[in-house]
């Protein structure tokens, strides 16, 4: 488990170094996640150790929201002052996520039907 957590943190660190070094407007952990994804694609998938560690992290995912909740309490006045842009971003991103999910699902259903039709 320690090795898998170290691997996850190394990729996050690499993402942070790339984001800050190149001045990218993308968060370092997102870049690190993309690098990890590429590494897993090249390797052929995650190891059992990494899979188990990721499962354990997901079981305790709610603990990772504590800092966000603290930020909301700490910056409540700022959030109240900027509620309109925040609400617009929330509604817009939710709508975009639903549209993209629907399009991907539609494409996958069509692909599956085509694959089933091509099988003898």
C-alpha positions in Angstrom: 0.0 0.0 0.0 2.9 2.4 0.8 4.4 1.8 -2.7 1.1 2.5 -4.4 0.5 5.7 -2.4 4.1 6.8 -3.2 3.4 6.2 -6.9 0.2 8.3 -6.7 2.1 11.1 -4.9 5.0 11.0 -7.3 2.7 11.5 -10.2 0.9 14.3 -8.4 4.3 15.9 -7.7 5.3 15.5 -11.3 2.1 17.3 -12.3 2.8 20.1 -9.9 6.3 20.6 -11.2 5.1 20.6 -14.8 2.2 23.0 -14.1 4.4 25.5 -12.1 7.4 25.1 -14.3 5.6 25.8 -17.5 3.1 28.2 -16.0 0.1 26.2 -17.1 -3.4 27.2 -16.0 -4.2 23.6 -15.2 -3.9 22.2 -11.6 -0.9 20.0 -11.0 -2.9 17.1 -9.7 -4.9 17.0 -13.0 -1.7 16.9 -15.0 -0.4 14.2 -12.7 -3.6 12.2 -13.1 -3.2 12.4 -16.9 0.4 11.2 -16.6 -0.7 8.3 -14.4 -3.4 7.4 -17.0 -0.8 7.4 -19.8 1.6 5.3 -17.7 -1.2 2.8 -17.0 -2.1 2.6 -20.7 1.5 1.9 -21.6 1.9 -0.6 -18.8 -1.4 -2.4 -19.5 -3.4 -1.4 -16.5 -2.9 -1.0 -12.8 -1.3 -3.6 -10.5 -3.4 -5.3 -7.9 -1.6 -3.3 -5.2 -2.5 0.0 -6.9 -6.1 -1.2 -7.5 -6.5 -2.1 -3.9 -5.0 1.2 -2.6 -7.3 3.2 -5.0 -10.3 1.2 -3.7 -9.3 2.0 -0.1 -9.0 5.7 -0.9 -12.4 5.7 -2.6 -14.0 4.1 0.5 -12.8 7.1 2.6 -13.4 9.8 -0.1 -15.7 11.7 2.2 -12.8 12.6 4.4 -11.2 14.5 1.5 -14.1 16.9 1.4 -13.4 18.3 4.9 -10.9 20.9 3.6 -13.4 22.1 1.0 -16.1 22.4 3.6 -13.7 24.3 5.9 -13.0 26.7 2.9 -16.7 27.3 2.5 -17.0 28.3 6.1 -13.8 30.3 6.1 -14.6 32.3 2.9 -18.4 32.5 3.4 -18.5 36.3 2.9 -16.5 36.1 -0.4 -18.8 33.3 -1.7 -21.8 35.4 -0.8 -20.4 38.3 -2.6 -19.6 36.3 -5.8 -22.6 34.0 -5.7 -23.8 34.7 -9.3 -20.6 33.7 -11.1 -20.3 30.7 -8.9 -23.9 29.6 -9.5 -23.4 30.2 -13.3 -20.3 28.1 -13.3 -22.0 25.3 -11.3 -25.0 25.2 -13.5 -23.0 25.5 -16.7 -20.5 22.8 -15.8 -23.3 20.5 -14.6 -25.1 20.9 -17.9 -21.9 20.4 -19.9 -21.2 17.2 -17.9 -24.7 15.8 -18.6 -24.4 16.6 -22.3 -21.0 15.0 -22.6 -22.1 11.9 -20.7 -25.1 11.6 -22.9 -23.1 11.9 -26.1 -20.5 9.3 -24.9 -23.2 6.9 -23.8 -25.0 7.3 -27.1 -21.7 6.6 -29.0 -21.0 3.5 -26.8 -24.5 2.1 -27.3 -24.1 2.5 -31.1 -20.7 0.9 -31.0 -22.0 -2.0 -29.0 -24.9 -2.5 -31.4 -22.6 -2.4 -34.3 -20.3 -5.0 -32.7 -23.2 -7.3 -31.8 -24.5 -7.0 -35.4 -21.0 -7.9 -36.9 -20.7 -11.1 -34.8 -21.9 -14.3 -36.5 
